[in-house]
Amino acid sequence: MKSSLEAPEKQIAEETTAKPTTTAPVIDTSKMSAGKAAALELAESSRDPLDERGSFASNLFIGRFDFDRIFPYPKQSGEDVAAGQEFLA
């Protein structure tokens, strides 16, 4: 007789096997007008998702210092510098 602490092999397999999950949209667009739904889709698709490393600030908050992500700061192109100087003049 097995003790109550021993799990049957079938139960172990069921608990450790990854089950496929289907993701439903977070926002229900079925009751929106077509234009509003399209605008929402455009706004959501233009978001910049964080990669698996997280943002620099969130990592800094928990004690991870990944300064390679922010230094050296990218240099502006000559055209961009000229446009900025013209704007400031």
N, C-alpha and C positions, 0 to 999 in steps of 0.2 A: 504494500500500500504506500502510495506517495504521500509525503507530508504536505500540509497546506502551503508551505513555503515554495514548493517546487511547481513551476508552471509547465503545463503541457507544451510539447513542441509546436503544436498547431497555434496555440495562443501566442507563443513567443514570435512565431513567423508573422502572425497578423499584427502584432504590436510593433514590430520592427520594419515591416515592409512599408515603403513610402506609398501613400495613396495619392493618385492624381487629384488635383484640386482645380476647379474651374473658377476663374475670377469673374465676378459680375461687375459691371460698371458701378462706380461709387455714386454717381449722380444719375438719376432717372431722367432721361431726355425725351421720353415718350410723350409727355404732356407739354413740351415746349414747341414753339413755332420752329419751322425749318431754319430760319435765319438765326434765331437765338441758339439753337442746338449747334449749328455750324460755327458760330462765334465761340461758343464754349469749347468745342472740340479744338479749334485753332488755338485758343488760349491755353488749354491743357497740354496740347502737343508741343507748344513752344517753351514749356518749362524745362529748365536744365536739371535733370535728375542728378543727384549726387552719386558718385561711384561708390564702390564698396569701402573705400577708405574714409568716407565722410568728408565734411568740409574742414578747412584749416582751423576755423574758430571752434568747431565742436571738438576736434581733437585736442586743441590747445586747452580747452576747458577740462578735459579728463587727463591731461598731463602728457600728451603725445606732441612732440615738437617736430613737425615736418616742414622745415623752412625751405626746402627745395621747391615747394609748391608756390611760394610767394617771392622768392629771391632767385635770380635777379629779376627786377620788374621789367617787363618788355618795353623796348624803346619805341617811341612814336616814329612814324614815317615822316619824311620831309614835308609831304603834302599836308599831313595832319598838323604838324608844327606851324606851317605857314597859315593854315586856316585858323588856328588858335591865336596866333599873333595878330592877324587881321581882325579877329573878333575883339581882342583886348584893346586894340588901338582906338 
